[in-house]
């Protein structure tokens, strides 16, 4: 079974970036200064949902955007497909 990618995380990244008045290039540069090997193209793929974000990059973005982790996941919900027990 393939895990479905949730595009809302990307939308939230875009919203947070724009709230900070940053371009994708600027976010990429800040990530690189924090030791994350993220090009603008890779960051763009995070925002479009084409690429899953690494936890280390998410931690760095929390500092760049000066936000809470909850803001990355705002609006995400778990769909109930099958019981867990």
N, C-alpha and C positions, 0 to 999 in steps of 0.2 A: 504494500500500500504506500503510495507516494504522499508525502506531507504537502499540503497545500500552502503556498506562500501567501502571507497576509500583506496586502499592499498598504494598509493603514499606517504601518510604522514608517514607511517612506514618506507618506503625506505629512505625518507629524514631524519628521526630520526637516522637510521643506518649510513647514510653517515656523518651526523654531529658528531655522537659519534666517528666514526673512524677517522675523521679529527682531533678530539681532542686527539686521542690516548688512548681512554678509553675503558674498557671492560664493559659489561652489569652489572657485579657485582659492578664495581666502580661507574657507573652512579646511580645504585640503592642505594648505600651507601651515595652518595652525596645528592640524593633526600631525603633520610631519615634524614640526617642532617639538611635539609631545612624544615623539618616537613611534608613531603609527605610520606604516608605509602605505599611505592611501593617496592615490593620484586623484585629480579632478574627475577623471573618467570613472574610477571605482566609486567615488563618492556619489556621482550622478546615478550610478546603478543602484546604490543604496536607496536613493530617493525614489527611483522608479519601481523599486521592488524586484529588480532583476537579480539582485545579489543579496544574500543574507549578510547582515552586519556582524562583525566579530565583537565579542564582549569587550575586549580591550579598546576597540574603537568607540563603542558606546560609552564606556567610562570617560574617555577623553572628550567626547562630544558633550557629556554632562558638564564638564568644566568649561568648555568653549561657549556653550549656550547658557551657562549659569542657570541651570534648570534642575528640576527634580526628575528622578527616573520615571515616575508616573506619567510625566508629560510625553515621554516617548511612546507610551502605550495607551494614551488617551483614545477612547472610542473603540478599543479592541474588545471583542467579546468572544467567548468560547461557544461554539455551536454544539448543541447536544445531539450527537448522532447515535451513540450506543452507550448503554450503561457501563460504568467502570468496574462494577463488581460482578 
